[in-house]
């Protein structure tokens, strides 16, 4: 899933639509609206490119200690209905 999120749309030669819009959003001033746009970009990219999961929550956070950006993703695996949770660093 990290590969999907950190790959800018249009950067893959044979798969121009692969990736997410995060690269266009990540360096903008942090606002509530931007947080929603980032979560929507994550959700739509994962839903499109990772059919093996069903998402239940996406949270976007900035670390107080190092200023890093993180996306917390929870959901279930479609094949086994097992829940999963993972944190993906974006910077």
HTML snippet that shows the backbone in 3Dmol.js (N, CA, C, O; Angstrom):
<script src="https://3Dmol.org/build/3Dmol-min.js"></script>
<div id="view" style="width:600px;height:400px;position:relative"></div>
<script>
const pdb = `
ATOM      1  N   UNK A   1       0.815  -1.189   0.000  1.00  0.00           N
ATOM      2  CA  UNK A   1       0.000   0.000   0.000  1.00  0.00           C
ATOM      3  C   UNK A   1       0.860   1.255   0.000  1.00  0.00           C
ATOM      4  O   UNK A   1       0.484   2.276  -0.576  1.00  0.00           O
ATOM      5  N   UNK A   2       2.018   1.173   0.650  1.00  0.00           N
ATOM      6  CA  UNK A   2       2.900   2.342   0.658  1.00  0.00           C
ATOM      7  C   UNK A   2       3.298   2.721  -0.766  1.00  0.00           C
ATOM      8  O   UNK A   2       3.334   3.901  -1.114  1.00  0.00           O
ATOM      9  N   UNK A   3       3.595   1.720  -1.584  1.00  0.00           N
ATOM     10  CA  UNK A   3       3.988   1.994  -2.965  1.00  0.00           C
ATOM     11  C   UNK A   3       2.882   2.737  -3.713  1.00  0.00           C
ATOM     12  O   UNK A   3       3.158   3.655  -4.486  1.00  0.00           O
ATOM     13  N   UNK A   4       1.653   2.345  -3.484  1.00  0.00           N
ATOM     14  CA  UNK A   4       0.520   3.016  -4.131  1.00  0.00           C
ATOM     15  C   UNK A   4       0.467   4.484  -3.701  1.00  0.00           C
ATOM     16  O   UNK A   4       0.309   5.377  -4.533  1.00  0.00           O
ATOM     17  N   UNK A   5       0.599   4.722  -2.398  1.00  0.00           N
ATOM     18  CA  UNK A   5       0.441   6.075  -1.873  1.00  0.00           C
ATOM     19  C   UNK A   5       1.583   7.015  -2.235  1.00  0.00           C
ATOM     20  O   UNK A   5       1.348   8.200  -2.472  1.00  0.00           O
ATOM     21  N   UNK A   6       2.811   6.516  -2.281  1.00  0.00           N
ATOM     22  CA  UNK A   6       3.946   7.411  -2.539  1.00  0.00           C
ATOM     23  C   UNK A   6       4.284   7.548  -4.020  1.00  0.00           C
ATOM     24  O   UNK A   6       5.152   8.343  -4.381  1.00  0.00           O
ATOM     25  N   UNK A   7       3.613   6.787  -4.883  1.00  0.00           N
ATOM     26  CA  UNK A   7       3.849   6.897  -6.324  1.00  0.00           C
ATOM     27  C   UNK A   7       2.936   7.975  -6.916  1.00  0.00           C
ATOM     28  O   UNK A   7       1.714   7.844  -6.856  1.00  0.00           O
ATOM     29  N   UNK A   8       3.507   9.029  -7.481  1.00  0.00           N
ATOM     30  CA  UNK A   8       2.670  10.062  -8.106  1.00  0.00           C
ATOM     31  C   UNK A   8       1.973   9.525  -9.362  1.00  0.00           C
ATOM     32  O   UNK A   8       2.575   8.791 -10.147  1.00  0.00           O
ATOM     33  N   UNK A   9       0.713   9.892  -9.542  1.00  0.00           N
ATOM     34  CA  UNK A   9      -0.014   9.496 -10.748  1.00  0.00           C
ATOM     35  C   UNK A   9       0.725  10.066 -11.958  1.00  0.00           C
ATOM     36  O   UNK A   9       1.117  11.232 -11.973  1.00  0.00           O
ATOM     37  N   UNK A  10       0.905   9.215 -12.973  1.00  0.00           N
ATOM     38  CA  UNK A  10       1.583   9.629 -14.191  1.00  0.00           C
ATOM     39  C   UNK A  10       3.063   9.309 -14.224  1.00  0.00           C
ATOM     40  O   UNK A  10       3.715   9.534 -15.244  1.00  0.00           O
ATOM     41  N   UNK A  11       3.616   8.785 -13.125  1.00  0.00           N
ATOM     42  CA  UNK A  11       5.059   8.544 -13.084  1.00  0.00           C
ATOM     43  C   UNK A  11       5.462   7.143 -13.543  1.00  0.00           C
ATOM     44  O   UNK A  11       6.636   6.917 -13.836  1.00  0.00           O
ATOM     45  N   UNK A  12       4.532   6.208 -13.614  1.00  0.00           N
ATOM     46  CA  UNK A  12       4.845   4.858 -14.091  1.00  0.00           C
ATOM     47  C   UNK A  12       4.673   4.804 -15.598  1.00  0.00           C
ATOM     48  O   UNK A  12       3.648   5.237 -16.124  1.00  0.00           O
ATOM     49  N   UNK A  13       5.666   4.276 -16.294  1.00  0.00           N
ATOM     50  CA  UNK A  13       5.673   4.311 -17.754  1.00  0.00           C
ATOM     51  C   UNK A  13       4.505   3.550 -18.369  1.00  0.00           C
ATOM     52  O   UNK A  13       3.786   4.108 -19.198  1.00  0.00           O
ATOM     53  N   UNK A  14       4.298   2.316 -17.995  1.00  0.00           N
ATOM     54  CA  UNK A  14       3.243   1.507 -18.606  1.00  0.00           C
ATOM     55  C   UNK A  14       1.918   1.556 -17.836  1.00  0.00           C
ATOM     56  O   UNK A  14       0.923   0.979 -18.276  1.00  0.00           O
ATOM     57  N   UNK A  15       1.903   2.238 -16.702  1.00  0.00           N
ATOM     58  CA  UNK A  15       0.695   2.340 -15.881  1.00  0.00           C
ATOM     59  C   UNK A  15       0.534   3.786 -15.421  1.00  0.00           C
ATOM     60  O   UNK A  15       0.716   4.086 -14.241  1.00  0.00           O
ATOM     61  N   UNK A  16       0.200   4.665 -16.330  1.00  0.00           N
ATOM     62  CA  UNK A  16       0.135   6.099 -16.047  1.00  0.00           C
ATOM     63  C   UNK A  16      -0.879   6.461 -14.967  1.00  0.00           C
ATOM     64  O   UNK A  16      -0.706   7.477 -14.292  1.00  0.00           O
ATOM     65  N   UNK A  17      -1.924   5.669 -14.782  1.00  0.00           N
ATOM     66  CA  UNK A  17      -2.945   5.989 -13.787  1.00  0.00           C
ATOM     67  C   UNK A  17      -2.629   5.428 -12.409  1.00  0.00           C
ATOM     68  O   UNK A  17      -3.335   5.727 -11.445  1.00  0.00           O
ATOM     69  N   UNK A  18      -1.572   4.614 -12.301  1.00  0.00           N
ATOM     70  CA  UNK A  18      -1.201   3.995 -11.025  1.00  0.00           C
ATOM     71  C   UNK A  18      -0.666   5.054 -10.061  1.00  0.00           C
ATOM     72  O   UNK A  18       0.048   5.969 -10.473  1.00  0.00           O
ATOM     73  N   UNK A  19      -1.007   4.931  -8.793  1.00  0.00           N
ATOM     74  CA  UNK A  19      -0.479   5.816  -7.761  1.00  0.00           C
ATOM     75  C   UNK A  19      -1.573   6.623  -7.093  1.00  0.00           C
ATOM     76  O   UNK A  19      -2.752   6.275  -7.153  1.00  0.00           O
ATOM     77  N   UNK A  20      -1.160   7.710  -6.453  1.00  0.00           N
ATOM     78  CA  UNK A  20      -2.113   8.558  -5.742  1.00  0.00           C
ATOM     79  C   UNK A  20      -1.790  10.034  -5.974  1.00  0.00           C
ATOM     80  O   UNK A  20      -0.772  10.377  -6.575  1.00  0.00           O
ATOM     81  N   UNK A  21      -2.667  10.884  -5.492  1.00  0.00           N
ATOM     82  CA  UNK A  21      -2.497  12.332  -5.619  1.00  0.00           C
ATOM     83  C   UNK A  21      -1.736  12.943  -4.447  1.00  0.00           C
ATOM     84  O   UNK A  21      -1.624  14.165  -4.359  1.00  0.00           O
ATOM     85  N   UNK A  22      -1.212  12.114  -3.545  1.00  0.00           N
ATOM     86  CA  UNK A  22      -0.555  12.635  -2.349  1.00  0.00           C
ATOM     87  C   UNK A  22       0.615  13.560  -2.645  1.00  0.00           C
ATOM     88  O   UNK A  22       0.812  14.549  -1.939  1.00  0.00           O
ATOM     89  N   UNK A  23       1.384  13.259  -3.663  1.00  0.00           N
ATOM     90  CA  UNK A  23       2.554  14.096  -3.957  1.00  0.00           C
ATOM     91  C   UNK A  23       2.152  15.539  -4.262  1.00  0.00           C
ATOM     92  O   UNK A  23       2.919  16.462  -3.992  1.00  0.00           O
ATOM     93  N   UNK A  24       0.973  15.739  -4.815  1.00  0.00           N
ATOM     94  CA  UNK A  24       0.495  17.090  -5.119  1.00  0.00           C
ATOM     95  C   UNK A  24      -0.051  17.798  -3.878  1.00  0.00           C
ATOM     96  O   UNK A  24      -0.136  19.025  -3.851  1.00  0.00           O
ATOM     97  N   UNK A  25      -0.420  17.028  -2.855  1.00  0.00           N
ATOM     98  CA  UNK A  25      -1.054  17.598  -1.668  1.00  0.00           C
ATOM     99  C   UNK A  25      -0.109  17.782  -0.488  1.00  0.00           C
ATOM    100  O   UNK A  25      -0.322  18.666   0.342  1.00  0.00           O
ATOM    101  N   UNK A  26       0.908  16.979  -0.405  1.00  0.00           N
ATOM    102  CA  UNK A  26       1.689  16.834   0.816  1.00  0.00           C
ATOM    103  C   UNK A  26       2.435  18.102   1.242  1.00  0.00           C
ATOM    104  O   UNK A  26       2.641  18.305   2.439  1.00  0.00           O
ATOM    105  N   UNK A  27       2.840  18.949   0.317  1.00  0.00           N
ATOM    106  CA  UNK A  27       3.626  20.136   0.663  1.00  0.00           C
ATOM    107  C   UNK A  27       2.796  21.405   0.814  1.00  0.00           C
ATOM    108  O   UNK A  27       3.356  22.491   0.963  1.00  0.00           O
ATOM    109  N   UNK A  28       1.491  21.286   0.779  1.00  0.00           N
ATOM    110  CA  UNK A  28       0.634  22.452   0.933  1.00  0.00           C
ATOM    111  C   UNK A  28       0.478  22.792   2.414  1.00  0.00           C
ATOM    112  O   UNK A  28       0.711  21.936   3.268  1.00  0.00           O
ATOM    113  N   UNK A  29       0.088  24.026   2.730  1.00  0.00           N
ATOM    114  CA  UNK A  29      -0.139  24.400   4.129  1.00  0.00           C
ATOM    115  C   UNK A  29      -1.197  23.494   4.763  1.00  0.00           C
ATOM    116  O   UNK A  29      -2.231  23.207   4.160  1.00  0.00           O
ATOM    117  N   UNK A  30      -0.919  23.056   5.976  1.00  0.00           N
ATOM    118  CA  UNK A  30      -1.792  22.109   6.660  1.00  0.00           C
ATOM    119  C   UNK A  30      -3.064  22.791   7.165  1.00  0.00           C
ATOM    120  O   UNK A  30      -3.013  23.658   8.037  1.00  0.00           O
ATOM    121  N   UNK A  31      -4.196  22.388   6.605  1.00  0.00           N
ATOM    122  CA  UNK A  31      -5.505  22.873   7.031  1.00  0.00           C
ATOM    123  C   UNK A  31      -6.427  21.673   7.213  1.00  0.00           C
ATOM    124  O   UNK A  31      -6.083  20.556   6.827  1.00  0.00           O
ATOM    125  N   UNK A  32      -7.583  21.903   7.794  1.00  0.00           N
ATOM    126  CA  UNK A  32      -8.560  20.813   7.950  1.00  0.00           C
ATOM    127  C   UNK A  32      -9.019  20.290   6.595  1.00  0.00           C
ATOM    128  O   UNK A  32      -9.191  19.085   6.410  1.00  0.00           O
ATOM    129  N   UNK A  33      -9.214  21.195   5.661  1.00  0.00           N
ATOM    130  CA  UNK A  33      -9.645  20.786   4.319  1.00  0.00           C
ATOM    131  C   UNK A  33      -8.576  19.927   3.650  1.00  0.00           C
ATOM    132  O   UNK A  33      -8.894  18.946   2.978  1.00  0.00           O
ATOM    133  N   UNK A  34      -7.316  20.295   3.833  1.00  0.00           N
ATOM    134  CA  UNK A  34      -6.234  19.509   3.242  1.00  0.00           C
ATOM    135  C   UNK A  34      -6.179  18.116   3.857  1.00  0.00           C
ATOM    136  O   UNK A  34      -5.932  17.137   3.151  1.00  0.00           O
ATOM    137  N   UNK A  35      -6.408  18.017   5.162  1.00  0.00           N
ATOM    138  CA  UNK A  35      -6.428  16.693   5.815  1.00  0.00           C
ATOM    139  C   UNK A  35      -7.487  15.803   5.167  1.00  0.00           C
ATOM    140  O   UNK A  35      -7.237  14.625   4.914  1.00  0.00           O
ATOM    141  N   UNK A  36      -8.652  16.354   4.901  1.00  0.00           N
ATOM    142  CA  UNK A  36      -9.715  15.584   4.249  1.00  0.00           C
ATOM    143  C   UNK A  36      -9.324  15.194   2.829  1.00  0.00           C
ATOM    144  O   UNK A  36      -9.609  14.079   2.393  1.00  0.00           O
ATOM    145  N   UNK A  37      -8.678  16.099   2.105  1.00  0.00           N
ATOM    146  CA  UNK A  37      -8.229  15.793   0.746  1.00  0.00           C
ATOM    147  C   UNK A  37      -7.188  14.677   0.756  1.00  0.00           C
ATOM    148  O   UNK A  37      -7.209  13.801  -0.109  1.00  0.00           O
ATOM    149  N   UNK A  38      -6.280  14.705   1.729  1.00  0.00           N
ATOM    150  CA  UNK A  38      -5.253  13.665   1.830  1.00  0.00           C
ATOM    151  C   UNK A  38      -5.891  12.320   2.142  1.00  0.00           C
ATOM    152  O   UNK A  38      -5.535  11.307   1.538  1.00  0.00           O
ATOM    153  N   UNK A  39      -6.831  12.303   3.082  1.00  0.00           N
ATOM    154  CA  UNK A  39      -7.500  11.043   3.420  1.00  0.00           C
ATOM    155  C   UNK A  39      -8.297  10.517   2.228  1.00  0.00           C
ATOM    156  O   UNK A  39      -8.316   9.312   1.980  1.00  0.00           O
ATOM    157  N   UNK A  40      -8.953  11.412   1.488  1.00  0.00           N
ATOM    158  CA  UNK A  40      -9.709  10.993   0.302  1.00  0.00           C
ATOM    159  C   UNK A  40      -8.779  10.463  -0.784  1.00  0.00           C
ATOM    160  O   UNK A  40      -9.107   9.485  -1.456  1.00  0.00           O
ATOM    161  N   UNK A  41      -7.626  11.098  -0.961  1.00  0.00           N
ATOM    162  CA  UNK A  41      -6.656  10.629  -1.958  1.00  0.00           C
ATOM    163  C   UNK A  41      -6.145   9.238  -1.593  1.00  0.00           C
ATOM    164  O   UNK A  41      -5.990   8.382  -2.464  1.00  0.00           O
ATOM    165  N   UNK A  42      -5.885   9.015  -0.312  1.00  0.00           N
ATOM    166  CA  UNK A  42      -5.438   7.692   0.153  1.00  0.00           C
ATOM    167  C   UNK A  42      -6.522   6.651  -0.088  1.00  0.00           C
ATOM    168  O   UNK A  42      -6.256   5.580  -0.633  1.00  0.00           O
ATOM    169  N   UNK A  43      -7.736   6.972   0.318  1.00  0.00           N
ATOM    170  CA  UNK A  43      -8.839   6.025   0.186  1.00  0.00           C
ATOM    171  C   UNK A  43      -9.079   5.647  -1.277  1.00  0.00           C
ATOM    172  O   UNK A  43      -9.184   4.465  -1.604  1.00  0.00           O
ATOM    173  N   UNK A  44      -9.164   6.638  -2.145  1.00  0.00           N
ATOM    174  CA  UNK A  44      -9.475   6.338  -3.547  1.00  0.00           C
ATOM    175  C   UNK A  44      -8.354   5.554  -4.219  1.00  0.00           C
ATOM    176  O   UNK A  44      -8.625   4.664  -5.024  1.00  0.00           O
ATOM    177  N   UNK A  45      -7.100   5.869  -3.904  1.00  0.00           N
ATOM    178  CA  UNK A  45      -5.979   5.140  -4.512  1.00  0.00           C
ATOM    179  C   UNK A  45      -5.934   3.690  -4.037  1.00  0.00           C
ATOM    180  O   UNK A  45      -5.717   2.780  -4.838  1.00  0.00           O
ATOM    181  N   UNK A  46      -6.137   3.474  -2.747  1.00  0.00           N
ATOM    182  CA  UNK A  46      -6.099   2.100  -2.225  1.00  0.00           C
ATOM    183  C   UNK A  46      -7.286   1.300  -2.745  1.00  0.00           C
ATOM    184  O   UNK A  46      -7.132   0.137  -3.117  1.00  0.00           O
ATOM    185  N   UNK A  47      -8.457   1.905  -2.776  1.00  0.00           N
ATOM    186  CA  UNK A  47      -9.632   1.200  -3.302  1.00  0.00           C
ATOM    187  C   UNK A  47      -9.446   0.818  -4.769  1.00  0.00           C
ATOM    188  O   UNK A  47      -9.895  -0.244  -5.199  1.00  0.00           O
ATOM    189  N   UNK A  48      -8.789   1.677  -5.528  1.00  0.00           N
ATOM    190  CA  UNK A  48      -8.601   1.413  -6.953  1.00  0.00           C
ATOM    191  C   UNK A  48      -7.532   0.363  -7.212  1.00  0.00           C
ATOM    192  O   UNK A  48      -7.709  -0.496  -8.076  1.00  0.00           O
ATOM    193  N   UNK A  49      -6.414   0.418  -6.472  1.00  0.00           N
ATOM    194  CA  UNK A  49      -5.257  -0.409  -6.803  1.00  0.00           C
ATOM    195  C   UNK A  49      -5.004  -1.580  -5.862  1.00  0.00           C
ATOM    196  O   UNK A  49      -4.121  -2.392  -6.138  1.00  0.00           O
ATOM    197  N   UNK A  50      -5.734  -1.698  -4.778  1.00  0.00           N
ATOM    198  CA  UNK A  50      -5.531  -2.822  -3.866  1.00  0.00           C
ATOM    199  C   UNK A  50      -6.870  -3.486  -3.556  1.00  0.00           C
ATOM    200  O   UNK A  50      -7.478  -3.206  -2.523  1.00  0.00           O
ATOM    201  N   UNK A  51      -7.332  -4.372  -4.453  1.00  0.00           N
ATOM    202  CA  UNK A  51      -8.644  -4.997  -4.283  1.00  0.00           C
ATOM    203  C   UNK A  51      -8.693  -6.032  -3.156  1.00  0.00           C
ATOM    204  O   UNK A  51      -9.774  -6.509  -2.810  1.00  0.00           O
ATOM    205  N   UNK A  52      -7.547  -6.385  -2.583  1.00  0.00           N
ATOM    206  CA  UNK A  52      -7.518  -7.414  -1.536  1.00  0.00           C
ATOM    207  C   UNK A  52      -7.883  -6.884  -0.162  1.00  0.00           C
ATOM    208  O   UNK A  52      -7.908  -7.648   0.803  1.00  0.00           O
ATOM    209  N   UNK A  53      -8.169  -5.586  -0.050  1.00  0.00           N
ATOM    210  CA  UNK A  53      -8.512  -5.018   1.251  1.00  0.00           C
ATOM    211  C   UNK A  53      -9.792  -4.197   1.168  1.00  0.00           C
ATOM    212  O   UNK A  53     -10.162  -3.676   0.116  1.00  0.00           O
ATOM    213  N   UNK A  54     -10.449  -4.101   2.310  1.00  0.00           N
ATOM    214  CA  UNK A  54     -11.610  -3.235   2.473  1.00  0.00           C
ATOM    215  C   UNK A  54     -11.286  -2.289   3.625  1.00  0.00           C
ATOM    216  O   UNK A  54     -11.053  -2.743   4.746  1.00  0.00           O
ATOM    217  N   UNK A  55     -11.269  -0.998   3.372  1.00  0.00           N
ATOM    218  CA  UNK A  55     -10.851  -0.024   4.375  1.00  0.00           C
ATOM    219  C   UNK A  55     -11.985   0.333   5.323  1.00  0.00           C
ATOM    220  O   UNK A  55     -13.145   0.428   4.922  1.00  0.00           O
ATOM    221  N   UNK A  56     -11.624   0.531   6.602  1.00  0.00           N
ATOM    222  CA  UNK A  56     -12.604   0.971   7.592  1.00  0.00           C
ATOM    223  C   UNK A  56     -12.270   2.355   8.141  1.00  0.00           C
ATOM    224  O   UNK A  56     -13.168   3.089   8.554  1.00  0.00           O
ATOM    225  N   UNK A  57     -10.975   2.722   8.149  1.00  0.00           N
ATOM    226  CA  UNK A  57     -10.587   4.046   8.653  1.00  0.00           C
ATOM    227  C   UNK A  57      -9.239   4.460   8.083  1.00  0.00           C
ATOM    228  O   UNK A  57      -8.355   3.632   7.863  1.00  0.00           O
ATOM    229  N   UNK A  58      -9.104   5.756   7.851  1.00  0.00           N
ATOM    230  CA  UNK A  58      -7.832   6.355   7.453  1.00  0.00           C
ATOM    231  C   UNK A  58      -7.660   7.624   8.280  1.00  0.00           C
ATOM    232  O   UNK A  58      -8.548   8.476   8.322  1.00  0.00           O
ATOM    233  N   UNK A  59      -6.514   7.739   8.934  1.00  0.00           N
ATOM    234  CA  UNK A  59      -6.190   8.936   9.706  1.00  0.00           C
ATOM    235  C   UNK A  59      -4.850   9.474   9.241  1.00  0.00           C
ATOM    236  O   UNK A  59      -3.935   8.708   8.937  1.00  0.00           O
ATOM    237  N   UNK A  60      -4.738  10.775   9.188  1.00  0.00           N
ATOM    238  CA  UNK A  60      -3.522  11.448   8.748  1.00  0.00           C
ATOM    239  C   UNK A  60      -2.964  12.211   9.933  1.00  0.00           C
ATOM    240  O   UNK A  60      -3.679  12.989  10.565  1.00  0.00           O
ATOM    241  N   UNK A  61      -1.680  11.994  10.242  1.00  0.00           N
ATOM    242  CA  UNK A  61      -1.087  12.631  11.418  1.00  0.00           C
ATOM    243  C   UNK A  61       0.292  13.185  11.109  1.00  0.00           C
ATOM    244  O   UNK A  61       1.000  12.687  10.233  1.00  0.00           O
ATOM    245  N   UNK A  62       0.658  14.217  11.840  1.00  0.00           N
ATOM    246  CA  UNK A  62       2.013  14.772  11.792  1.00  0.00           C
ATOM    247  C   UNK A  62       2.645  14.491  13.150  1.00  0.00           C
ATOM    248  O   UNK A  62       2.051  14.781  14.189  1.00  0.00           O
ATOM    249  N   UNK A  63       3.838  13.932  13.139  1.00  0.00           N
ATOM    250  CA  UNK A  63       4.547  13.605  14.371  1.00  0.00           C
ATOM    251  C   UNK A  63       5.011  14.881  15.062  1.00  0.00           C
ATOM    252  O   UNK A  63       5.554  15.784  14.425  1.00  0.00           O
ATOM    253  N   UNK A  64       4.793  14.946  16.366  1.00  0.00           N
ATOM    254  CA  UNK A  64       5.241  16.102  17.143  1.00  0.00           C
ATOM    255  C   UNK A  64       6.759  16.106  17.307  1.00  0.00           C
ATOM    256  O   UNK A  64       7.367  17.172  17.407  1.00  0.00           O
ATOM    257  N   UNK A  65       7.373  14.927  17.336  1.00  0.00           N
ATOM    258  CA  UNK A  65       8.805  14.837  17.609  1.00  0.00           C
ATOM    259  C   UNK A  65       9.671  15.132  16.392  1.00  0.00           C
ATOM    260  O   UNK A  65      10.615  15.917  16.483  1.00  0.00           O
ATOM    261  N   UNK A  66       9.366  14.517  15.260  1.00  0.00           N
ATOM    262  CA  UNK A  66      10.227  14.698  14.086  1.00  0.00           C
ATOM    263  C   UNK A  66       9.545  15.433  12.929  1.00  0.00           C
ATOM    264  O   UNK A  66      10.178  15.676  11.902  1.00  0.00           O
ATOM    265  N   UNK A  67       8.276  15.786  13.075  1.00  0.00           N
ATOM    266  CA  UNK A  67       7.555  16.502  12.028  1.00  0.00           C
ATOM    267  C   UNK A  67       7.160  15.649  10.847  1.00  0.00           C
ATOM    268  O   UNK A  67       6.655  16.166   9.850  1.00  0.00           O
ATOM    269  N   UNK A  68       7.383  14.333  10.942  1.00  0.00           N
ATOM    270  CA  UNK A  68       7.046  13.422   9.854  1.00  0.00           C
ATOM    271  C   UNK A  68       5.548  13.281   9.657  1.00  0.00           C
ATOM    272  O   UNK A  68       4.766  13.484  10.586  1.00  0.00           O
ATOM    273  N   UNK A  69       5.156  12.934   8.443  1.00  0.00           N
ATOM    274  CA  UNK A  69       3.750  12.728   8.114  1.00  0.00           C
ATOM    275  C   UNK A  69       3.468  11.236   8.048  1.00  0.00           C
ATOM    276  O   UNK A  69       4.243  10.475   7.468  1.00  0.00           O
ATOM    277  N   UNK A  70       2.358  10.820   8.643  1.00  0.00           N
ATOM    278  CA  UNK A  70       2.000   9.413   8.701  1.00  0.00           C
ATOM    279  C   UNK A  70       0.529   9.222   8.360  1.00  0.00           C
ATOM    280  O   UNK A  70      -0.313  10.056   8.693  1.00  0.00           O
ATOM    281  N   UNK A  71       0.237   8.121   7.696  1.00  0.00           N
ATOM    282  CA  UNK A  71      -1.143   7.729   7.429  1.00  0.00           C
ATOM    283  C   UNK A  71      -1.388   6.417   8.166  1.00  0.00           C
ATOM    284  O   UNK A  71      -0.689   5.429   7.943  1.00  0.00           O
ATOM    285  N   UNK A  72      -2.393   6.417   9.049  1.00  0.00           N
ATOM    286  CA  UNK A  72      -2.803   5.204   9.757  1.00  0.00           C
ATOM    287  C   UNK A  72      -3.986   4.610   9.015  1.00  0.00           C
ATOM    288  O   UNK A  72      -4.998   5.281   8.815  1.00  0.00           O
ATOM    289  N   UNK A  73      -3.864   3.353   8.606  1.00  0.00           N
ATOM    290  CA  UNK A  73      -4.898   2.691   7.815  1.00  0.00           C
ATOM    291  C   UNK A  73      -5.372   1.452   8.558  1.00  0.00           C
ATOM    292  O   UNK A  73      -4.560   0.648   9.015  1.00  0.00           O
ATOM    293  N   UNK A  74      -6.686   1.299   8.679  1.00  0.00           N
ATOM    294  CA  UNK A  74      -7.258   0.079   9.242  1.00  0.00           C
ATOM    295  C   UNK A  74      -8.306  -0.451   8.275  1.00  0.00           C
ATOM    296  O   UNK A  74      -8.938   0.301   7.533  1.00  0.00           O
ATOM    297  N   UNK A  75      -8.469  -1.754   8.306  1.00  0.00           N
ATOM    298  CA  UNK A  75      -9.439  -2.386   7.424  1.00  0.00           C
ATOM    299  C   UNK A  75      -9.437  -3.883   7.609  1.00  0.00           C
ATOM    300  O   UNK A  75      -8.940  -4.399   8.610  1.00  0.00           O
ATOM    301  N   UNK A  76      -9.996  -4.578   6.635  1.00  0.00           N
ATOM    302  CA  UNK A  76     -10.019  -6.040   6.652  1.00  0.00           C
ATOM    303  C   UNK A  76      -9.536  -6.562   5.311  1.00  0.00           C
ATOM    304  O   UNK A  76      -9.696  -5.920   4.272  1.00  0.00           O
ATOM    305  N   UNK A  77      -8.941  -7.742   5.365  1.00  0.00           N
ATOM    306  CA  UNK A  77      -8.521  -8.405   4.132  1.00  0.00           C
ATOM    307  C   UNK A  77      -9.749  -9.040   3.496  1.00  0.00           C
ATOM    308  O   UNK A  77     -10.524  -9.709   4.179  1.00  0.00           O
ATOM    309  N   UNK A  78      -9.928  -8.843   2.228  1.00  0.00           N
ATOM    310  CA  UNK A  78     -11.117  -9.339   1.532  1.00  0.00           C
ATOM    311  C   UNK A  78     -11.175 -10.853   1.479  1.00  0.00           C
ATOM    312  O   UNK A  78     -12.259 -11.434   1.535  1.00  0.00           O
ATOM    313  N   UNK A  79     -10.023 -11.501   1.371  1.00  0.00           N
ATOM    314  CA  UNK A  79     -10.004 -12.955   1.218  1.00  0.00           C
ATOM    315  C   UNK A  79     -10.269 -13.696   2.515  1.00  0.00           C
ATOM    316  O   UNK A  79     -10.897 -14.755   2.504  1.00  0.00           O
ATOM    317  N   UNK A  80      -9.796 -13.155   3.642  1.00  0.00           N
ATOM    318  CA  UNK A  80      -9.917 -13.887   4.907  1.00  0.00           C
ATOM    319  C   UNK A  80     -10.724 -13.154   5.967  1.00  0.00           C
ATOM    320  O   UNK A  80     -10.961 -13.708   7.040  1.00  0.00           O
ATOM    321  N   UNK A  81     -11.143 -11.954   5.705  1.00  0.00           N
ATOM    322  CA  UNK A  81     -11.871 -11.109   6.660  1.00  0.00           C
ATOM    323  C   UNK A  81     -11.061 -10.812   7.917  1.00  0.00           C
ATOM    324  O   UNK A  81     -11.630 -10.433   8.941  1.00  0.00           O
ATOM    325  N   UNK A  82      -9.752 -10.976   7.855  1.00  0.00           N
ATOM    326  CA  UNK A  82      -8.887 -10.650   8.984  1.00  0.00           C
ATOM    327  C   UNK A  82      -8.679  -9.144   9.043  1.00  0.00           C
ATOM    328  O   UNK A  82      -8.421  -8.514   8.017  1.00  0.00           O
ATOM    329  N   UNK A  83      -8.789  -8.560  10.236  1.00  0.00           N
ATOM    330  CA  UNK A  83      -8.529  -7.127  10.354  1.00  0.00           C
ATOM    331  C   UNK A  83      -7.031  -6.836  10.257  1.00  0.00           C
ATOM    332  O   UNK A  83      -6.201  -7.681  10.594  1.00  0.00           O
ATOM    333  N   UNK A  84      -6.703  -5.652   9.800  1.00  0.00           N
ATOM    334  CA  UNK A  84      -5.309  -5.221   9.767  1.00  0.00           C
ATOM    335  C   UNK A  84      -5.239  -3.739  10.116  1.00  0.00           C
ATOM    336  O   UNK A  84      -6.217  -3.001   9.996  1.00  0.00           O
ATOM    337  N   UNK A  85      -4.079  -3.340  10.542  1.00  0.00           N
ATOM    338  CA  UNK A  85      -3.811  -1.947  10.853  1.00  0.00           C
ATOM    339  C   UNK A  85      -2.355  -1.676  10.515  1.00  0.00           C
ATOM    340  O   UNK A  85      -1.472  -2.450  10.885  1.00  0.00           O
ATOM    341  N   UNK A  86      -2.102  -0.582   9.814  1.00  0.00           N
ATOM    342  CA  UNK A  86      -0.727  -0.245   9.514  1.00  0.00           C
ATOM    343  C   UNK A  86      -0.539   1.254   9.442  1.00  0.00           C
ATOM    344  O   UNK A  86      -1.463   2.004   9.127  1.00  0.00           O
ATOM    345  N   UNK A  87       0.677   1.673   9.740  1.00  0.00           N
ATOM    346  CA  UNK A  87       1.054   3.076   9.680  1.00  0.00           C
ATOM    347  C   UNK A  87       2.094   3.235   8.585  1.00  0.00           C
ATOM    348  O   UNK A  87       3.108   2.537   8.572  1.00  0.00           O
ATOM    349  N   UNK A  88       1.836   4.154   7.671  1.00  0.00           N
ATOM    350  CA  UNK A  88       2.727   4.361   6.536  1.00  0.00           C
ATOM    351  C   UNK A  88       3.348   5.749   6.645  1.00  0.00           C
ATOM    352  O   UNK A  88       2.632   6.750   6.650  1.00  0.00           O
ATOM    353  N   UNK A  89       4.686   5.815   6.732  1.00  0.00           N
ATOM    354  CA  UNK A  89       5.338   7.130   6.739  1.00  0.00           C
ATOM    355  C   UNK A  89       5.336   7.732   5.335  1.00  0.00           C
ATOM    356  O   UNK A  89       5.621   7.042   4.356  1.00  0.00           O
ATOM    357  N   UNK A  90       5.016   9.009   5.243  1.00  0.00           N
ATOM    358  CA  UNK A  90       4.956   9.675   3.947  1.00  0.00           C
ATOM    359  C   UNK A  90       6.121  10.620   3.725  1.00  0.00           C
ATOM    360  O   UNK A  90       6.327  11.102   2.611  1.00  0.00           O
ATOM    361  N   UNK A  91       6.882  10.889   4.771  1.00  0.00           N
ATOM    362  CA  UNK A  91       8.032  11.785   4.599  1.00  0.00           C
ATOM    363  C   UNK A  91       9.216  11.291   5.379  1.00  0.00           C
ATOM    364  O   UNK A  91      10.275  11.917   5.355  1.00  0.00           O
TER     365      UNK A  91
END
`;
const viewer = $3Dmol.createViewer("view");
viewer.addModel(pdb, "pdb");
viewer.setStyle({}, {cartoon: {color: "spectrum"}});
viewer.zoomTo();
viewer.render();
</script>
